[in-house]
Amino acid sequence: MSLVAGAPAAVSVTAVDGVIVARSTFESSLAYRSAVIFGSFEVLRADAKDAALDALVERLIPGRAVEVRPSTAKELAATVVLAMPLTEWSLRVSDGWAQDPVDDVAGPAWAGRVHFGERPLTISPDPDLAAGIEVPRSVTRIRGT
């Protein structure tokens, strides 16, 4: 609960975008984007909390918030939403090529990048879903169909 009270915090987020394939395993690495944010959290109240939760849902599944019922007062009371103003941060991006030694570059091994892309997604209905309820558009868009 110290975060709710405004204790100093650091939050780290990393997205791995691929593999940098070098001519040796030692020089191989990951392509990534990483951020660390420093500061103190603030507790969001009422309308700001509701808007933040809707924004989170829309980020994960665009269009979903309007397809389901709004959160109840009881659900909102049971949920704490924290926000951290972006005032101090550190960002690192690694997306270059392998740093192979000259001797390895002259050798026969392949080098390059393997990009992580979208993968085919499978959508499965809940076992107790009532018959006739179709997969909503917001969910089929995730799969790209």
N, CA, C and O atoms as a GROMACS GRO file, in nm:
protein
  580
    1MET      N    1   0.081  -0.120   0.000
    1MET     CA    2   0.000   0.000   0.000
    1MET      C    3   0.085   0.127   0.000
    1MET      O    4   0.032   0.238  -0.006
    2SER      N    5   0.217   0.111   0.007
    2SER     CA    6   0.300   0.230   0.007
    2SER      C    7   0.293   0.305  -0.126
    2SER      O    8   0.313   0.426  -0.129
    3LEU      N    9   0.263   0.234  -0.237
    3LEU     CA   10   0.248   0.303  -0.366
    3LEU      C   11   0.126   0.395  -0.362
    3LEU      O   12   0.128   0.505  -0.416
    4VAL      N   13   0.020   0.349  -0.298
    4VAL     CA   14  -0.102   0.431  -0.285
    4VAL      C   15  -0.072   0.556  -0.203
    4VAL      O   16  -0.130   0.662  -0.226
    5ALA      N   17   0.018   0.543  -0.107
    5ALA     CA   18   0.054   0.656  -0.020
    5ALA      C   19   0.153   0.751  -0.085
    5ALA      O   20   0.189   0.852  -0.026
    6GLY      N   21   0.199   0.720  -0.207
    6GLY     CA   22   0.289   0.811  -0.278
    6GLY      C   23   0.436   0.783  -0.260
    6GLY      O   24   0.519   0.871  -0.285
    7ALA      N   25   0.472   0.663  -0.217
    7ALA     CA   26   0.614   0.629  -0.201
    7ALA      C   27   0.685   0.635  -0.336
    7ALA      O   28   0.624   0.606  -0.439
    8PRO      N   29   0.813   0.673  -0.338
    8PRO     CA   30   0.888   0.674  -0.463
    8PRO      C   31   0.890   0.534  -0.526
    8PRO      O   32   0.898   0.434  -0.456
    9ALA      N   33   0.881   0.530  -0.660
    9ALA     CA   34   0.876   0.402  -0.730
    9ALA      C   35   0.949   0.412  -0.863
    9ALA      O   36   0.974   0.520  -0.916
   10ALA      N   37   0.983   0.295  -0.914
   10ALA     CA   38   1.040   0.283  -1.048
   10ALA      C   39   0.962   0.173  -1.118
   10ALA      O   40   0.940   0.066  -1.062
   11VAL      N   41   0.920   0.200  -1.241
   11VAL     CA   42   0.846   0.104  -1.322
   11VAL      C   43   0.925   0.078  -1.449
   11VAL      O   44   0.966   0.172  -1.518
   12SER      N   45   0.947  -0.049  -1.479
   12SER     CA   46   1.022  -0.086  -1.599
   12SER      C   47   0.931  -0.162  -1.694
   12SER      O   48   0.857  -0.252  -1.652
   13VAL      N   49   0.937  -0.126  -1.822
   13VAL     CA   50   0.858  -0.192  -1.926
   13VAL      C   51   0.951  -0.220  -2.043
   13VAL      O   52   1.025  -0.133  -2.089
   14THR      N   53   0.946  -0.345  -2.092
   14THR     CA   54   1.031  -0.383  -2.205
   14THR      C   55   0.949  -0.457  -2.309
   14THR      O   56   0.869  -0.544  -2.276
   15ALA      N   57   0.968  -0.422  -2.435
   15ALA     CA   58   0.907  -0.493  -2.547
   15ALA      C   59   1.020  -0.555  -2.628
   15ALA      O   60   1.110  -0.485  -2.673
   16VAL      N   61   1.014  -0.687  -2.646
   16VAL     CA   62   1.114  -0.757  -2.726
   16VAL      C   63   1.058  -0.769  -2.867
   16VAL      O   64   0.951  -0.825  -2.888
   17ASP      N   65   1.133  -0.714  -2.965
   17ASP     CA   66   1.086  -0.706  -3.104
   17ASP      C   67   1.148  -0.811  -3.196
   17ASP      O   68   1.100  -0.829  -3.308
   18GLY      N   69   1.251  -0.878  -3.151
   18GLY     CA   70   1.314  -0.976  -3.238
   18GLY      C   71   1.447  -1.023  -3.183
   18GLY      O   72   1.486  -0.990  -3.071
   19VAL      N   73   1.515  -1.102  -3.264
   19VAL     CA   74   1.646  -1.155  -3.227
   19VAL      C   75   1.748  -1.103  -3.327
   19VAL      O   76   1.728  -1.110  -3.448
   20ILE      N   77   1.857  -1.051  -3.276
   20ILE     CA   78   1.970  -1.012  -3.359
   20ILE      C   79   2.062  -1.133  -3.365
   20ILE      O   80   2.125  -1.169  -3.265
   21VAL      N   81   2.068  -1.195  -3.482
   21VAL     CA   82   2.143  -1.320  -3.500
   21VAL      C   83   2.283  -1.286  -3.549
   21VAL      O   84   2.301  -1.236  -3.660
   22ALA      N   85   2.380  -1.314  -3.465
   22ALA     CA   86   2.520  -1.288  -3.501
   22ALA      C   87   2.583  -1.415  -3.555
   22ALA      O   88   2.520  -1.521  -3.561
   23ARG      N   89   2.706  -1.403  -3.594
   23ARG     CA   90   2.780  -1.518  -3.646
   23ARG      C   91   2.834  -1.606  -3.534
   23ARG      O   92   2.894  -1.710  -3.560
   24SER      N   93   2.813  -1.563  -3.410
   24SER     CA   94   2.848  -1.644  -3.293
   24SER      C   95   2.736  -1.624  -3.190
   24SER      O   96   2.668  -1.522  -3.191
   25THR      N   97   2.719  -1.721  -3.104
   25THR     CA   98   2.615  -1.707  -3.002
   25THR      C   99   2.649  -1.595  -2.904
   25THR      O  100   2.559  -1.529  -2.852
   26PHE      N  101   2.777  -1.573  -2.880
   26PHE     CA  102   2.818  -1.468  -2.786
   26PHE      C  103   2.772  -1.330  -2.830
   26PHE      O  104   2.729  -1.249  -2.747
   27GLU      N  105   2.779  -1.301  -2.957
   27GLU     CA  106   2.743  -1.169  -3.010
   27GLU      C  107   2.593  -1.156  -3.040
   27GLU      O  108   2.546  -1.045  -3.067
   28SER      N  109   2.517  -1.265  -3.038
   28SER     CA  110   2.373  -1.258  -3.064
   28SER      C  111   2.304  -1.189  -2.948
   28SER      O  112   2.350  -1.195  -2.834
   29SER      N  113   2.191  -1.123  -2.977
   29SER     CA  114   2.120  -1.051  -2.872
   29SER      C  115   1.974  -1.032  -2.913
   29SER      O  116   1.929  -1.087  -3.013
   30LEU      N  117   1.903  -0.954  -2.835
   30LEU     CA  118   1.763  -0.925  -2.862
   30LEU      C  119   1.747  -0.782  -2.912
   30LEU      O  120   1.821  -0.693  -2.872
   31ALA      N  121   1.651  -0.763  -2.999
   31ALA     CA  122   1.608  -0.628  -3.038
   31ALA      C  123   1.497  -0.591  -2.940
   31ALA      O  124   1.400  -0.665  -2.924
   32TYR      N  125   1.510  -0.477  -2.874
   32TYR     CA  126   1.412  -0.441  -2.772
   32TYR      C  127   1.398  -0.291  -2.757
   32TYR      O  128   1.480  -0.213  -2.804
   33ARG      N  129   1.290  -0.255  -2.691
   33ARG     CA  130   1.267  -0.118  -2.646
   33ARG      C  131   1.235  -0.126  -2.498
   33ARG      O  132   1.149  -0.204  -2.458
   34SER      N  133   1.303  -0.048  -2.417
   34SER     CA  134   1.286  -0.057  -2.273
   34SER      C  135   1.281   0.082  -2.212
   34SER      O  136   1.357   0.172  -2.250
   35ALA      N  137   1.189   0.099  -2.118
   35ALA     CA  138   1.177   0.227  -2.049
   35ALA      C  139   1.167   0.202  -1.899
   35ALA      O  140   1.105   0.106  -1.854
   36VAL      N  141   1.228   0.291  -1.823
   36VAL     CA  142   1.213   0.291  -1.678
   36VAL      C  143   1.160   0.430  -1.641
   36VAL      O  144   1.216   0.532  -1.681
   37ILE      N  145   1.053   0.430  -1.564
   37ILE     CA  146   0.989   0.556  -1.523
   37ILE      C  147   1.006   0.569  -1.372
   37ILE      O  148   0.983   0.474  -1.297
   38PHE      N  149   1.047   0.688  -1.328
   38PHE     CA  150   1.070   0.714  -1.186
   38PHE      C  151   0.971   0.819  -1.138
   38PHE      O  152   0.941   0.914  -1.209
   39GLY      N  153   0.920   0.801  -1.017
   39GLY     CA  154   0.829   0.900  -0.960
   39GLY      C  155   0.743   0.842  -0.852
   39GLY      O  156   0.779   0.742  -0.788
   40SER      N  157   0.629   0.905  -0.830
   40SER     CA  158   0.533   0.861  -0.730
   40SER      C  159   0.396   0.849  -0.796
   40SER      O  160   0.360   0.929  -0.882
   41PHE      N  161   0.322   0.748  -0.754
   41PHE     CA  162   0.189   0.727  -0.809
   41PHE      C  163   0.087   0.818  -0.741
   41PHE      O  164   0.104   0.857  -0.626
   42GLU      N  165  -0.018   0.850  -0.816
   42GLU     CA  166  -0.133   0.922  -0.764
   42GLU      C  167  -0.254   0.832  -0.780
   42GLU      O  168  -0.266   0.763  -0.881
   43VAL      N  169  -0.344   0.832  -0.683
   43VAL     CA  170  -0.466   0.753  -0.691
   43VAL      C  171  -0.568   0.831  -0.773
   43VAL      O  172  -0.597   0.947  -0.744
   44LEU      N  173  -0.624   0.766  -0.876
   44LEU     CA  174  -0.728   0.829  -0.957
   44LEU      C  175  -0.863   0.806  -0.891
   44LEU      O  176  -0.889   0.697  -0.838
   45ARG      N  177  -0.948   0.904  -0.895
   45ARG     CA  178  -1.080   0.896  -0.832
   45ARG      C  179  -1.189   0.913  -0.937
   45ARG      O  180  -1.168   0.974  -1.042
   46ALA      N  181  -1.304   0.860  -0.907
   46ALA     CA  182  -1.431   0.879  -0.980
   46ALA      C  183  -1.417   0.874  -1.131
   46ALA      O  184  -1.378   0.772  -1.188
   47ASP      N  185  -1.450   0.986  -1.198
   47ASP     CA  186  -1.452   0.990  -1.343
   47ASP      C  187  -1.316   0.959  -1.404
   47ASP      O  188  -1.308   0.893  -1.508
   48ALA      N  189  -1.209   1.006  -1.341
   48ALA     CA  190  -1.074   0.979  -1.393
   48ALA      C  191  -1.044   0.830  -1.387
   48ALA      O  192  -0.980   0.777  -1.478
   49LYS      N  193  -1.088   0.762  -1.281
   49LYS     CA  194  -1.068   0.618  -1.268
   49LYS      C  195  -1.146   0.544  -1.377
   49LYS      O  196  -1.091   0.456  -1.443
   50ASP      N  197  -1.271   0.579  -1.395
   50ASP     CA  198  -1.356   0.515  -1.496
   50ASP      C  199  -1.297   0.536  -1.636
   50ASP      O  200  -1.294   0.442  -1.716
   51ALA      N  201  -1.252   0.657  -1.665
   51ALA     CA  202  -1.194   0.686  -1.797
   51ALA      C  203  -1.065   0.608  -1.818
   51ALA      O  204  -1.039   0.561  -1.929
   52ALA      N  205  -0.982   0.595  -1.714
   52ALA     CA  206  -0.856   0.520  -1.726
   52ALA      C  207  -0.884   0.372  -1.752
   52ALA      O  208  -0.815   0.311  -1.833
   53LEU      N  209  -0.981   0.316  -1.684
   53LEU     CA  210  -1.015   0.175  -1.705
   53LEU      C  211  -1.070   0.153  -1.846
   53LEU      O  212  -1.036   0.054  -1.911
   54ASP      N  213  -1.154   0.244  -1.894
   54ASP     CA  214  -1.204   0.235  -2.031
   54ASP      C  215  -1.090   0.246  -2.132
   54ASP      O  216  -1.088   0.174  -2.232
   55ALA      N  217  -0.994   0.335  -2.106
   55ALA     CA  218  -0.880   0.352  -2.196
   55ALA      C  219  -0.796   0.224  -2.200
   55ALA      O  220  -0.746   0.186  -2.306
   56LEU      N  221  -0.781   0.158  -2.087
   56LEU     CA  222  -0.706   0.032  -2.081
   56LEU      C  223  -0.776  -0.076  -2.164
   56LEU      O  224  -0.713  -0.145  -2.243
   57VAL      N  225  -0.906  -0.089  -2.145
   57VAL     CA  226  -0.983  -0.187  -2.221
   57VAL      C  227  -0.973  -0.157  -2.370
   57VAL      O  228  -0.953  -0.248  -2.450
   58GLU      N  229  -0.987  -0.031  -2.409
   58GLU     CA  230  -0.981   0.007  -2.550
   58GLU      C  231  -0.842  -0.016  -2.609
   58GLU      O  232  -0.831  -0.045  -2.729
   59ARG      N  233  -0.739  -0.005  -2.529
   59ARG     CA  234  -0.603  -0.031  -2.578
   59ARG      C  235  -0.583  -0.180  -2.604
   59ARG      O  236  -0.519  -0.219  -2.702
   60LEU      N  237  -0.638  -0.262  -2.514
   60LEU     CA  238  -0.624  -0.407  -2.528
   60LEU      C  239  -0.715  -0.464  -2.636
   60LEU      O  240  -0.672  -0.545  -2.718
   61ILE      N  241  -0.841  -0.421  -2.636
   61ILE     CA  242  -0.940  -0.471  -2.733
   61ILE      C  243  -1.022  -0.351  -2.782
   61ILE      O  244  -1.127  -0.322  -2.725
   62PRO      N  245  -0.976  -0.281  -2.886
   62PRO     CA  246  -1.049  -0.164  -2.935
   62PRO      C  247  -1.194  -0.196  -2.968
   62PRO      O  248  -1.223  -0.294  -3.037
   63GLY      N  249  -1.286  -0.113  -2.917
   63GLY     CA  250  -1.428  -0.131  -2.942
   63GLY      C  251  -1.500  -0.213  -2.838
   63GLY      O  252  -1.623  -0.221  -2.840
   64ARG      N  253  -1.427  -0.274  -2.745
   64ARG     CA  254  -1.489  -0.364  -2.648
   64ARG      C  255  -1.570  -0.291  -2.541
   64ARG      O  256  -1.673  -0.343  -2.499
   65ALA      N  257  -1.528  -0.175  -2.497
   65ALA     CA  258  -1.596  -0.106  -2.387
   65ALA      C  259  -1.743  -0.079  -2.416
   65ALA      O  260  -1.826  -0.082  -2.326
   66VAL      N  261  -1.776  -0.052  -2.542
   66VAL     CA  262  -1.916  -0.023  -2.576
   66VAL      C  263  -1.998  -0.150  -2.597
   66VAL      O  264  -2.120  -0.143  -2.610
   67GLU      N  265  -1.932  -0.267  -2.601
   67GLU     CA  266  -2.002  -0.394  -2.621
   67GLU      C  267  -2.046  -0.459  -2.490
   67GLU      O  268  -2.128  -0.551  -2.492
   68VAL      N  269  -1.994  -0.412  -2.378
   68VAL     CA  270  -2.025  -0.472  -2.249
   68VAL      C  271  -2.085  -0.367  -2.155
   68VAL      O  272  -2.078  -0.247  -2.182
   69ARG      N  273  -2.144  -0.415  -2.046
   69ARG     CA  274  -2.206  -0.321  -1.951
   69ARG      C  275  -2.098  -0.236  -1.884
   69ARG      O  276  -1.984  -0.279  -1.872
   70PRO      N  277  -2.133  -0.117  -1.840
   70PRO     CA  278  -2.038  -0.034  -1.767
   70PRO      C  279  -2.004  -0.097  -1.632
   70PRO      O  280  -2.080  -0.179  -1.581
   71SER      N  281  -1.892  -0.060  -1.575
   71SER     CA  282  -1.855  -0.107  -1.442
   71SER      C  283  -1.958  -0.057  -1.341
   71SER      O  284  -2.009   0.055  -1.353
   72THR      N  285  -1.988  -0.140  -1.243
   72THR     CA  286  -2.081  -0.098  -1.137
   72THR      C  287  -2.008  -0.014  -1.034
   72THR      O  288  -1.885  -0.013  -1.030
   73ALA      N  289  -2.084   0.055  -0.952
   73ALA     CA  290  -2.024   0.134  -0.844
   73ALA      C  291  -1.945   0.043  -0.749
   73ALA      O  292  -1.839   0.082  -0.700
   74LYS      N  293  -1.996  -0.078  -0.723
   74LYS     CA  294  -1.928  -0.173  -0.635
   74LYS      C  295  -1.794  -0.217  -0.697
   74LYS      O  296  -1.694  -0.226  -0.626
   75GLU      N  297  -1.792  -0.244  -0.828
   75GLU     CA  298  -1.668  -0.284  -0.896
   75GLU      C  299  -1.566  -0.172  -0.893
   75GLU      O  300  -1.448  -0.195  -0.868
   76LEU      N  301  -1.612  -0.050  -0.918
   76LEU     CA  302  -1.520   0.064  -0.916
   76LEU      C  303  -1.466   0.089  -0.776
   76LEU      O  304  -1.349   0.126  -0.760
   77ALA      N  305  -1.550   0.068  -0.673
   77ALA     CA  306  -1.505   0.087  -0.535
   77ALA      C  307  -1.400  -0.017  -0.496
   77ALA      O  308  -1.315   0.009  -0.412
   78ALA      N  309  -1.406  -0.135  -0.558
   78ALA     CA  310  -1.311  -0.242  -0.527
   78ALA      C  311  -1.183  -0.232  -0.607
   78ALA      O  312  -1.094  -0.316  -0.593
   79THR      N  313  -1.172  -0.131  -0.692
   79THR     CA  314  -1.058  -0.118  -0.782
   79THR      C  315  -0.981   0.010  -0.752
   79THR      O  316  -1.039   0.118  -0.742
   80VAL      N  317  -0.850  -0.003  -0.739
   80VAL     CA  318  -0.763   0.113  -0.724
   80VAL      C  319  -0.691   0.133  -0.856
   80VAL      O  320  -0.633   0.039  -0.910
   81VAL      N  321  -0.694   0.255  -0.908
   81VAL     CA  322  -0.622   0.288  -1.031
   81VAL      C  323  -0.517   0.392  -0.996
   81VAL      O  324  -0.548   0.497  -0.939
   82LEU      N  325  -0.393   0.362  -1.030
   82LEU     CA  326  -0.282   0.452  -1.002
   82LEU      C  327  -0.230   0.512  -1.131
   82LEU      O  328  -0.229   0.447  -1.235
   83ALA      N  329  -0.188   0.636  -1.123
   83ALA     CA  330  -0.126   0.705  -1.237
   83ALA      C  331   0.009   0.760  -1.191
   83ALA      O  332   0.023   0.805  -1.077
   84MET      N  333   0.106   0.756  -1.281
   84MET     CA  334   0.237   0.813  -1.250
   84MET      C  335   0.269   0.918  -1.354
   84MET      O  336   0.289   0.886  -1.471
   85PRO      N  337   0.275   1.045  -1.314
   85PRO     CA  338   0.315   1.149  -1.410
   85PRO      C  339   0.454   1.120  -1.466
   85PRO      O  340   0.544   1.079  -1.393
   86LEU      N  341   0.471   1.143  -1.595
   86LEU     CA  342   0.599   1.119  -1.660
   86LEU      C  343   0.686   1.244  -1.648
   86LEU      O  344   0.679   1.335  -1.730
   87THR      N  345   0.768   1.246  -1.545
   87THR     CA  346   0.858   1.359  -1.525
   87THR      C  347   1.005   1.318  -1.532
   87THR      O  348   1.091   1.400  -1.565
   88GLU      N  349   1.034   1.191  -1.500
   88GLU     CA  350   1.172   1.142  -1.506
   88GLU      C  351   1.171   0.999  -1.561
   88GLU      O  352   1.098   0.914  -1.510
   89TRP      N  353   1.251   0.975  -1.664
   89TRP     CA  354   1.252   0.843  -1.726
   89TRP      C  355   1.385   0.816  -1.792
   89TRP      O  356   1.467   0.906  -1.813
   90SER      N  357   1.404   0.689  -1.825
   90SER     CA  358   1.521   0.645  -1.900
   90SER      C  359   1.471   0.553  -2.010
   90SER      O  360   1.386   0.468  -1.985
   91LEU      N  361   1.523   0.570  -2.130
   91LEU     CA  362   1.479   0.491  -2.245
   91LEU      C  363   1.601   0.430  -2.312
   91LEU      O  364   1.704   0.495  -2.329
   92ARG      N  365   1.588   0.304  -2.350
   92ARG     CA  366   1.696   0.237  -2.424
   92ARG      C  367   1.633   0.157  -2.537
   92ARG      O  368   1.535   0.086  -2.516
   93VAL      N  369   1.691   0.167  -2.655
   93VAL     CA  370   1.645   0.092  -2.770
   93VAL      C  371   1.764   0.018  -2.829
   93VAL      O  372   1.870   0.077  -2.854
   94SER      N  373   1.746  -0.111  -2.851
   94SER     CA  374   1.849  -0.192  -2.916
   94SER      C  375   1.786  -0.251  -3.041
   94SER      O  376   1.705  -0.344  -3.032
   95ASP      N  377   1.822  -0.200  -3.156
   95ASP     CA  378   1.762  -0.251  -3.279
   95ASP      C  379   1.862  -0.252  -3.395
   95ASP      O  380   1.823  -0.250  -3.512
   96GLY      N  381   1.987  -0.257  -3.362
   96GLY     CA  382   2.090  -0.255  -3.468
   96GLY      C  383   2.124  -0.393  -3.517
   96GLY      O  384   2.042  -0.485  -3.510
   97TRP      N  385   2.241  -0.406  -3.565
   97TRP     CA  386   2.291  -0.532  -3.621
   97TRP      C  387   2.394  -0.590  -3.528
   97TRP      O  388   2.442  -0.523  -3.436
   98ALA      N  389   2.430  -0.714  -3.551
   98ALA     CA  390   2.531  -0.781  -3.470
   98ALA      C  391   2.664  -0.708  -3.479
   98ALA      O  392   2.697  -0.652  -3.584
   99GLN      N  393   2.737  -0.708  -3.372
   99GLN     CA  394   2.869  -0.646  -3.368
   99GLN      C  395   2.976  -0.755  -3.377
   99GLN      O  396   3.056  -0.774  -3.286
  100ASP      N  397   2.974  -0.827  -3.489
  100ASP     CA  398   3.066  -0.939  -3.507
  100ASP      C  399   3.210  -0.892  -3.524
  100ASP      O  400   3.236  -0.791  -3.589
  101PRO      N  401   3.304  -0.966  -3.466
  101PRO     CA  402   3.446  -0.939  -3.492
  101PRO      C  403   3.478  -0.960  -3.641
  101PRO      O  404   3.410  -1.036  -3.709
  102VAL      N  405   3.579  -0.892  -3.688
  102VAL     CA  406   3.618  -0.900  -3.828
  102VAL      C  407   3.641  -1.043  -3.874
  102VAL      O  408   3.601  -1.079  -3.985
  103ASP      N  409   3.703  -1.125  -3.791
  103ASP     CA  410   3.726  -1.265  -3.830
  103ASP      C  411   3.595  -1.340  -3.851
  103ASP      O  412   3.586  -1.424  -3.941
  104ASP      N  413   3.494  -1.312  -3.769
  104ASP     CA  414   3.364  -1.378  -3.784
  104ASP      C  415   3.292  -1.330  -3.909
  104ASP      O  416   3.226  -1.408  -3.978
  105VAL      N  417   3.304  -1.202  -3.939
  105VAL     CA  418   3.239  -1.146  -4.059
  105VAL      C  419   3.294  -1.215  -4.184
  105VAL      O  420   3.219  -1.238  -4.279
  106ALA      N  421   3.420  -1.246  -4.184
  106ALA     CA  422   3.483  -1.313  -4.299
  106ALA      C  423   3.447  -1.462  -4.305
  106ALA      O  424   3.475  -1.527  -4.406
  107GLY      N  425   3.386  -1.516  -4.199
  107GLY     CA  426   3.355  -1.659  -4.194
  107GLY      C  427   3.227  -1.695  -4.267
  107GLY      O  428   3.163  -1.608  -4.327
  108PRO      N  429   3.188  -1.823  -4.263
  108PRO     CA  430   3.075  -1.875  -4.340
  108PRO      C  431   2.939  -1.866  -4.270
  108PRO      O  432   2.838  -1.902  -4.330
  109ALA      N  433   2.934  -1.820  -4.145
  109ALA     CA  434   2.807  -1.823  -4.070
  109ALA      C  435   2.714  -1.708  -4.112
  109ALA      O  436   2.760  -1.598  -4.141
  110TRP      N  437   2.582  -1.736  -4.113
  110TRP     CA  438   2.480  -1.636  -4.146
  110TRP      C  439   2.460  -1.542  -4.029
  110TRP      O  440   2.473  -1.582  -3.913
  111ALA      N  441   2.427  -1.417  -4.059
  111ALA     CA  442   2.392  -1.319  -3.957
  111ALA      C  443   2.276  -1.236  -4.010
  111ALA      O  444   2.261  -1.222  -4.131
  112GLY      N  445   2.197  -1.183  -3.923
  112GLY     CA  446   2.084  -1.099  -3.964
  112GLY      C  447   1.992  -1.074  -3.848
  112GLY      O  448   2.034  -1.076  -3.732
  113ARG      N  449   1.864  -1.049  -3.879
  113ARG     CA  450   1.764  -1.023  -3.776
  113ARG      C  451   1.642  -1.107  -3.800
  113ARG      O  452   1.601  -1.129  -3.914
  114VAL      N  453   1.585  -1.154  -3.693
  114VAL     CA  454   1.457  -1.222  -3.698
  114VAL      C  455   1.358  -1.131  -3.625
  114VAL      O  456   1.368  -1.112  -3.504
  115HIS      N  457   1.263  -1.076  -3.700
  115HIS     CA  458   1.164  -0.985  -3.642
  115HIS      C  459   1.047  -1.065  -3.588
  115HIS      O  460   0.996  -1.155  -3.654
  116PHE      N  461   1.004  -1.031  -3.468
  116PHE     CA  462   0.883  -1.093  -3.416
  116PHE      C  463   0.766  -1.019  -3.477
  116PHE      O  464   0.755  -0.897  -3.463
  117GLY      N  465   0.681  -1.091  -3.542
  117GLY     CA  466   0.564  -1.029  -3.602
  117GLY      C  467   0.437  -1.081  -3.539
  117GLY      O  468   0.440  -1.152  -3.438
  118GLU      N  469   0.329  -1.045  -3.599
  118GLU     CA  470   0.201  -1.094  -3.549
  118GLU      C  471   0.192  -1.243  -3.576
  118GLU      O  472   0.237  -1.291  -3.680
  119ARG      N  473   0.136  -1.313  -3.483
  119ARG     CA  474   0.118  -1.457  -3.502
  119ARG      C  475  -0.030  -1.486  -3.519
  119ARG      O  476  -0.114  -1.408  -3.472
  120PRO      N  477  -0.064  -1.594  -3.584
  120PRO     CA  478  -0.205  -1.629  -3.594
  120PRO      C  479  -0.262  -1.653  -3.455
  120PRO      O  480  -0.201  -1.722  -3.373
  121LEU      N  481  -0.377  -1.597  -3.428
  121LEU     CA  482  -0.442  -1.614  -3.299
  121LEU      C  483  -0.561  -1.707  -3.313
  121LEU      O  484  -0.629  -1.709  -3.415
  122THR      N  485  -0.585  -1.783  -3.211
  122THR     CA  486  -0.702  -1.870  -3.206
  122THR      C  487  -0.798  -1.812  -3.104
  122THR      O  488  -0.758  -1.775  -2.994
  123ILE      N  489  -0.924  -1.805  -3.140
  123ILE     CA  490  -1.028  -1.754  -3.050
  123ILE      C  491  -1.117  -1.872  -3.013
  123ILE      O  492  -1.172  -1.938  -3.101
  124SER      N  493  -1.131  -1.898  -2.883
  124SER     CA  494  -1.213  -2.009  -2.836
  124SER      C  495  -1.323  -1.955  -2.746
  124SER      O  496  -1.295  -1.876  -2.656
  125PRO      N  497  -1.448  -1.996  -2.769
  125PRO     CA  498  -1.557  -1.950  -2.682
  125PRO      C  499  -1.550  -2.015  -2.544
  125PRO      O  500  -1.500  -2.127  -2.531
  126ASP      N  501  -1.599  -1.946  -2.444
  126ASP     CA  502  -1.609  -2.001  -2.309
  126ASP      C  503  -1.701  -2.123  -2.313
  126ASP      O  504  -1.803  -2.120  -2.382
  127PRO      N  505  -1.668  -2.231  -2.240
  127PRO     CA  506  -1.752  -2.350  -2.245
  127PRO      C  507  -1.897  -2.326  -2.205
  127PRO      O  508  -1.986  -2.397  -2.253
  128ASP      N  509  -1.924  -2.228  -2.118
  128ASP     CA  510  -2.062  -2.205  -2.077
  128ASP      C  511  -2.129  -2.089  -2.151
  128ASP      O  512  -2.232  -2.038  -2.107
  129LEU      N  513  -2.070  -2.048  -2.265
  129LEU     CA  514  -2.131  -1.941  -2.345
  129LEU      C  515  -2.264  -1.990  -2.404
  129LEU      O  516  -2.271  -2.100  -2.459
  130ALA      N  517  -2.366  -1.908  -2.391
  130ALA     CA  518  -2.498  -1.946  -2.445
  130ALA      C  519  -2.492  -1.959  -2.597
  130ALA      O  520  -2.420  -1.885  -2.664
  131ALA      N  521  -2.567  -2.054  -2.650
  131ALA     CA  522  -2.571  -2.077  -2.795
  131ALA      C  523  -2.618  -1.952  -2.867
  131ALA      O  524  -2.705  -1.879  -2.817
  132GLY      N  525  -2.561  -1.927  -2.984
  132GLY     CA  526  -2.604  -1.817  -3.068
  132GLY      C  527  -2.533  -1.686  -3.045
  132GLY      O  528  -2.554  -1.591  -3.120
  133ILE      N  529  -2.448  -1.676  -2.942
  133ILE     CA  530  -2.375  -1.552  -2.918
  133ILE      C  531  -2.248  -1.556  -3.003
  133ILE      O  532  -2.160  -1.639  -2.981
  134GLU      N  533  -2.242  -1.467  -3.099
  134GLU     CA  534  -2.129  -1.462  -3.194
  134GLU      C  535  -2.009  -1.390  -3.132
  134GLU      O  536  -2.024  -1.310  -3.040
  135VAL      N  537  -1.893  -1.420  -3.184
  135VAL     CA  538  -1.772  -1.348  -3.145
  135VAL      C  539  -1.788  -1.203  -3.188
  135VAL      O  540  -1.814  -1.178  -3.305
  136PRO      N  541  -1.773  -1.106  -3.096
  136PRO     CA  542  -1.793  -0.965  -3.133
  136PRO      C  543  -1.683  -0.912  -3.223
  136PRO      O  544  -1.573  -0.967  -3.227
  137ARG      N  545  -1.714  -0.807  -3.294
  137ARG     CA  546  -1.621  -0.745  -3.389
  137ARG      C  547  -1.489  -0.706  -3.321
  137ARG      O  548  -1.382  -0.725  -3.378
  138SER      N  549  -1.497  -0.651  -3.199
  138SER     CA  550  -1.375  -0.609  -3.130
  138SER      C  551  -1.278  -0.726  -3.114
  138SER      O  552  -1.157  -0.706  -3.123
  139VAL      N  553  -1.329  -0.847  -3.092
  139VAL     CA  554  -1.244  -0.963  -3.072
  139VAL      C  555  -1.194  -1.017  -3.205
  139VAL      O  556  -1.077  -1.056  -3.215
  140THR      N  557  -1.278  -1.020  -3.308
  140THR     CA  558  -1.232  -1.070  -3.438
  140THR      C  559  -1.127  -0.978  -3.499
  140THR      O  560  -1.042  -1.023  -3.576
  141ARG      N  561  -1.132  -0.849  -3.466
  141ARG     CA  562  -1.030  -0.756  -3.517
  141ARG      C  563  -0.892  -0.788  -3.462
  141ARG      O  564  -0.792  -0.762  -3.528
  142ILE      N  565  -0.887  -0.844  -3.341
  142ILE     CA  566  -0.757  -0.881  -3.283
  142ILE      C  567  -0.690  -0.984  -3.373
  142ILE      O  568  -0.570  -0.978  -3.397
  143ARG      N  569  -0.769  -1.077  -3.423
  143ARG     CA  570  -0.717  -1.184  -3.508
  143ARG      C  571  -0.692  -1.134  -3.650
  143ARG      O  572  -0.617  -1.196  -3.725
  144GLY      N  573  -0.754  -1.022  -3.686
  144GLY     CA  574  -0.736  -0.968  -3.820
  144GLY      C  575  -0.836  -1.024  -3.919
  144GLY      O  576  -0.812  -1.018  -4.040
  145THR      N  577  -0.948  -1.078  -3.872
  145THR     CA  578  -1.050  -1.131  -3.963
  145THR      C  579  -1.176  -1.048  -3.956
  145THR      O  580  -1.273  -1.077  -4.026
   0.00000   0.00000   0.00000
